[in-house]
Amino acid sequence: MVDYIDAHKDEFGVEPICQELPIAPSTYYASKTRPPSPRALSDEVALGEIRRVHADNLGVYGARKVHAQLRREGHRYARCTVERLMRRDGLRGVQRARGPRTTIPGDPAELPLDLVERAFTATAPDQLWVADITY
């Protein structure tokens, strides 16, 4: 919300925006003057390390492998922290290819015609043969 207020305060002012949003003006001003929290500071340090490891491995490492590499290097970040920071920064690993698709629908123009027009009842034997290939 603070970023939104910063983007529109020149046009509308801080107090009118805060009246429309569920935030007090004092909360906005306090957030602008307070120093960064210890978590924010540690997140910036961790994010630098995460970016480095991700780039060193050609951007293919996901959160699990980045976390494992950081542990090998002696950094003690929780895996959920690595996941959160990678998600926030837009870093993603490369996903392996999935297996082959076995049922790919064909072109509707190439499908056989419905010769019985969905009427599967016959009045005599050997008048209508129907087959179903389902697997």
N, C-alpha and C positions, 0 to 999 in steps of 0.2 A: 504494500500500500504506500510505503514511503516513496518508492520510485514513481508511482502514479501521481502522487501529490507533487513531487519534484517536477514532473513533466508538465503539469497543468497549473502550477501555482502562479505563473506570470499572467496567465489568462484570467483565472478566477479568484486567486488568493487562497491562502492556506485555510483560514477559518470557514469559508463557505464550503470548501471541499470536505472538510472534516465534519461539518454538520450533516452532509449527505452520506458519508461513510461512517461505519461504526468505530470511529477513532477520535479521541480527544486531541485538540491542538497541542496540549502539553506533552502528550505521548509522542507526537510527531517531532516536536522540538527536542525532546529528551533523546530520541533515537538519533538525531543529527549531531548532538553534542557528546554523547557518551562514547567512551573508547571501545574499541572492538573487544568482544568477549574472549576469554582464553580458548574456547572451542573454535571461534572464528580464526584466531591466530594459528592454532595448531592445524586447522583445516587447510590454511594457505600453504603451510610448510608441507603437509602431506600431499596436497594436490600437485605441488611442484615435483615431488618424488614420483607420484603416480604418472604424471605427464612424461617424465623422463623415461621411466621403465616402459611405458606404452610406446613411446617413440623409438626407443632402442630396439624394440622387438617388432618393428615395422607396422605397428598399429594392429597386430593380430591378436594380442593377448586380451582376454576378458578379465573380469574382476578376480576370479579364482587364481589365475596364473599370475596376474600382477601382484596379488596379495602374497602368493608363494615366493615370488622373486624378492619382494620387499623383506619378507621374513629371512630369506637367505642372506640378504645384505645387512641384516641386523636391525631393521626398523620394526617396531612393535605396534602396528596398526591393526585394529580389528577388521575382519573381512567385511562386515556390514558398513564400516566407515569407508573402506575402499569402494564398495558398491555404490554407496550414497554419493561420494565425491565424483566417481566416474559418470554416474547418471546425471548429476548436476552439470558437469562439464561437457557432456555429450560424447564421452569416450566409450566406444564399444569394441568388443572383440569380433573376430570374423567367425561366423557360424559355419559349421561343416555342412556339406551338401546333404540333403535328405536322399533317401532311397528312391528308386525309380517309381514313377506313377504307373500303376498297372491298368487303370481304367481311365483312359482318355477318351472323352466323347468325340465321335467322328463328325464329319460334316453332315448336316441334316439332309442335304440333297443326295448323298450317297447311301442313305439308309434304305433298306428294302421297303416296298410298299406294304400297307396293311390290307391284304387281299380279303380278309374276312370282316373288315370294318368293325372290329371289336365284338362281333357276335360269335361267341365261342360255343354255341349249341348247334348240333346237327340233327336233322330229322331222320337220318338213316345211317347205318354203319358205312365206313370208308367214304364218307362225304366230305369230312373236314378233318384235316390233320393239323395239329398245333404243337409246336415245340417251344420249350423255354430253356434257355441256357443261362443259368444263374450260378455264379461262383463267387 
